[in-house]
Amino acid sequence: MTGSDPEGPALSNDDLDVAVSDDGQVVNATIDRPDKRNALNEAVMTGLVDVLRAADEGPTKVVVVESSGDVFCAGADFEELPLGGTAQEYREGFSRLSRVMLALRETSAVTVAAVDGDCLAGGLGLAAVCDLVVASESAAFATPEVNVGLFPVQAMVPIMRTVPEKRGLKLLFTGERIDAGEAHEMGLATDVHADEDFEAGVDELVADLASSSPVMLAMGKEAYYEQRDRDFASALSYAKEVVALMAMSEDTAEGIEAFMADRDPEWAGR
């Protein structure tokens, strides 16, 4: 999806193409390093963090992370890793991916990973931390860094919060390659579309999300991740407070009024 909002080009860099819809509600961040299999370098990761910060300062409801070429993301760019460096240099190098994943989790926008092609290593972590993952039938998922003596420790964090434990551990320890169907079956992919229907499937989901109340989306996302780590009674108590606040919003009042009048709601974002 493209738009004429000037913020898109301003957020773009040589390795990340950013497009903002005309109404500012949808941002598409495209990793554009097909010659490097869309590996995550500093420009891509810093750019993604900037995109997510900008999204929270405007009317953005949905951020789509996608890629150019036939690989979604091959993981970290080994050319930028400080091979043979100090512990602190390694720590700083790997911290960029942590910052991106944290920004994806903390943004109030709903994040969608549009996975077409190989989704590997840190790229799998990037996809897994997104709220929703849409995959093409030809997409494949793996953590092959185990083959070079690295355990996918950072990618593990969102992956193991997404899939069943024993199945996820096999994926992490063996580096096995799974197809989109298996990823969907184990809960790693939200939807899978035939290759020829992939873009239309992503667009349909994004349009559905963008038509919703921004208050509902933001509060609903925050509430989900907050309650997930609480015990059952605490989660229910927290949820009661959130729904009470949401019910007091102008958007809820408008939504109920529009429903009763059989018309489309006009969200105020309050």
C-alpha positions in Angstrom: 0.0 0.0 0.0 1.4 3.4 -0.9 0.3 6.9 0.0 1.1 10.5 -0.5 1.8 11.4 3.1 5.2 13.1 3.2 6.2 11.3 6.4 6.8 8.0 4.4 9.7 9.2 2.4 11.1 11.1 5.4 11.3 7.8 7.3 12.8 5.8 4.5 16.5 5.1 4.1 18.6 3.2 1.6 17.6 -0.2 3.0 14.1 0.5 4.3 11.2 1.8 2.2 8.4 3.4 4.1 5.0 4.2 2.7 2.1 5.9 4.6 -1.5 5.7 3.5 -3.2 9.0 2.6 -5.1 9.0 5.9 -2.0 8.1 7.9 -3.7 5.0 9.4 -1.5 2.4 7.7 2.3 2.3 7.4 4.1 -0.2 5.3 7.8 -0.7 6.2 9.5 -2.7 3.4 13.0 -4.2 4.0 14.7 -3.5 0.7 17.9 -5.4 0.6 17.1 -8.2 -1.8 20.8 -8.6 -2.8 21.5 -9.4 0.9 18.5 -11.6 1.3 16.9 -8.7 3.3 19.3 -9.3 6.2 18.9 -7.0 9.2 21.6 -4.4 9.3 21.8 -1.2 11.4 19.9 0.9 8.8 17.0 -1.5 8.7 16.7 -2.0 12.5 17.2 1.7 13.3 14.7 2.6 10.6 12.1 0.2 12.0 12.4 1.7 15.5 11.9 5.2 14.0 8.9 4.1 12.0 7.2 2.6 15.2 8.0 5.7 17.2 6.5 7.9 14.5 3.4 5.6 14.3 2.7 6.3 18.0 2.8 10.0 17.5 0.2 10.0 14.7 -3.1 8.4 13.7 -1.5 5.1 12.6 -3.5 2.0 13.4 -1.6 -0.7 11.5 2.1 -1.2 10.7 3.0 -3.8 8.1 6.5 -5.2 8.0 7.3 -6.7 4.7 10.2 -7.1 2.2 11.2 -6.9 -1.4 12.4 -9.8 -3.5 11.8 -13.5 -2.7 13.1 -13.7 0.8 11.3 -12.1 3.8 14.4 -11.9 6.0 17.5 -14.0 6.4 18.3 -12.7 9.9 21.3 -10.7 11.1 23.7 -9.3 8.6 26.9 -11.1 9.6 29.0 -8.5 7.8 28.0 -6.0 10.5 28.7 -8.3 13.4 31.9 -7.6 15.3 33.5 -11.0 14.7 36.4 -11.4 17.1 35.3 -8.4 19.0 34.8 -7.8 22.7 31.8 -8.9 24.8 30.6 -5.3 24.9 30.9 -5.0 21.1 28.8 -8.1 20.6 26.3 -7.0 23.2 25.8 -3.6 21.4 25.6 -5.3 18.0 22.9 -7.8 19.1 21.0 -5.2 21.1 19.6 -3.6 18.0 17.3 -6.6 17.3 16.1 -6.5 20.9 15.2 -2.8 20.5 13.3 -3.5 17.3 11.3 -6.4 18.9 10.6 -4.4 22.0 9.3 -1.5 19.8 7.1 -3.8 17.9 5.6 -5.1 21.1 5.2 -1.7 22.7 3.7 0.3 19.8 0.0 1.0 20.1 -0.4 0.1 16.4 -1.3 -3.5 15.5 1.7 -5.0 13.7 1.5 -7.4 10.8 4.3 -9.4 9.4 3.7 -10.1 5.7 6.0 -13.1 5.1 6.7 -14.1 1.5 9.7 -16.4 1.1 12.2 -17.5 3.6 11.8 -16.2 7.2 15.0 -17.2 9.0 16.8 -16.7 12.3 16.4 -13.1 13.6 13.9 -12.6 10.7 11.7 -15.3 12.3 12.0 -13.5 15.6 11.0 -10.2 13.9 7.9 -11.9 12.4 7.0 -13.8 15.6 6.9 -10.6 17.7 4.4 -9.0 15.4 0.8 -9.3 16.5 -0.3 -11.1 13.3 1.7 -13.0 10.7 0.4 -13.5 7.2 2.3 -16.0 5.1 2.3 -17.0 1.4 2.2 -20.7 0.7 5.8 -20.6 -0.5 7.0 -19.1 2.8 9.4 -21.1 5.0 10.5 -20.7 8.6 13.7 -21.8 10.3 16.4 -20.9 12.8 19.5 -22.1 10.9 22.0 -20.2 13.1 22.4 -23.4 15.1 24.4 -24.7 12.1 27.1 -22.0 12.8 27.1 -22.6 16.6 24.7 -19.9 17.6 21.5 -20.6 19.5 18.6 -18.3 18.5 18.4 -16.8 21.9 16.8 -13.5 20.9 14.4 -15.0 18.4 13.5 -17.6 21.1 11.8 -14.9 23.2 8.9 -14.1 20.9 8.8 -17.6 19.3 8.3 -19.5 22.5 5.6 -17.0 23.6 3.8 -18.0 20.4 4.1 -21.8 19.8 3.7 -24.9 22.0 6.9 -25.5 24.1 8.0 -28.9 22.8 7.4 -28.0 19.2 9.2 -24.8 19.6 12.2 -26.3 21.2 12.6 -28.7 18.3 12.5 -25.8 15.9 15.1 -23.9 17.9 17.5 -26.8 18.6 17.5 -28.5 15.2 17.1 -25.5 12.9 14.6 -27.5 10.9 12.8 -25.8 8.0 9.0 -25.8 8.2 6.6 -24.7 5.5 3.8 -22.2 5.9 1.2 -24.8 6.5 3.1 -26.3 9.5 3.8 -22.8 10.8 0.1 -22.1 10.7 -0.7 -25.4 12.4 1.7 -24.6 15.3 0.4 -21.1 15.7 3.3 -19.2 14.2 1.3 -17.9 11.2 -2.1 -16.3 11.5 -3.2 -16.8 7.9 -1.7 -18.6 4.9 -2.6 -17.6 1.3 -1.8 -19.0 -2.1 1.1 -17.1 -3.6 -1.1 -15.4 -6.2 -3.6 -14.3 -3.4 -1.0 -13.3 -0.9 -1.0 -9.5 -1.4 -4.8 -9.4 -1.6 -5.0 -11.4 1.6 -2.6 -9.0 3.4 -4.5 -5.9 2.1 -7.9 -7.4 3.2 -6.6 -8.0 6.8 -5.0 -4.6 7.0 -8.2 -2.9 5.7 -10.3 -4.7 8.3 -8.0 -3.6 11.1 -7.8 0.0 9.8 -11.6 0.2 9.8 -11.7 -0.4 13.6 -11.7 2.1 16.5 -8.1 3.2 17.3 -9.1 3.3 20.9 -10.2 -0.3 20.8 -7.1 -1.4 18.9 -4.6 0.3 21.2 -6.3 -0.6 24.5 -7.0 -4.1 23.3 -3.4 -4.7 22.3 -2.0 -3.3 25.6 -4.6 -5.3 27.6 -3.8 -8.6 25.9 -0.1 -8.5 26.6 -0.6 -7.2 30.1 -3.0 -9.8 31.2 -1.1 -12.7 29.5 1.6 -12.7 32.2 -0.8 -12.4 35.2 -2.5 -15.1 37.1 -6.2 -15.8 36.2 -7.8 -13.8 39.0 -5.4 -10.8 38.6 -6.0 -10.9 34.8 -9.8 -10.8 35.3 -9.5 -7.9 37.8 -7.3 -6.0 35.3 -9.6 -6.7 32.4 -12.6 -5.3 34.3 -10.8 -2.0 34.8 -9.8 -1.8 31.1 -13.3 -2.6 29.7 -14.8 0.0 32.1 -12.4 2.7 30.7 -13.0 1.6 27.1 -16.8 1.8 27.6 -16.4 5.4 28.7 -14.6 6.4 25.4 -16.3 8.5 22.7 -15.5 5.7 20.2 -17.6 3.2 22.2 -20.5 5.6 22.4 -20.2 6.2 18.6 -19.9 2.5 17.9 -23.1 1.7 19.8 -25.0 4.6 18.3 -23.9 3.6 14.8 -24.9 0.0 15.3 -28.3 1.1 16.5 -28.7 3.4 13.5 -27.4 0.8 11.1 -24.7 3.0 9.8 -20.9 3.0 9.7 -19.2 4.5 12.7 -17.1 7.6 12.6 -14.3 7.1 15.0 -13.0 10.0 17.0 -10.0 8.2 18.4 -11.0 9.2 22.0 
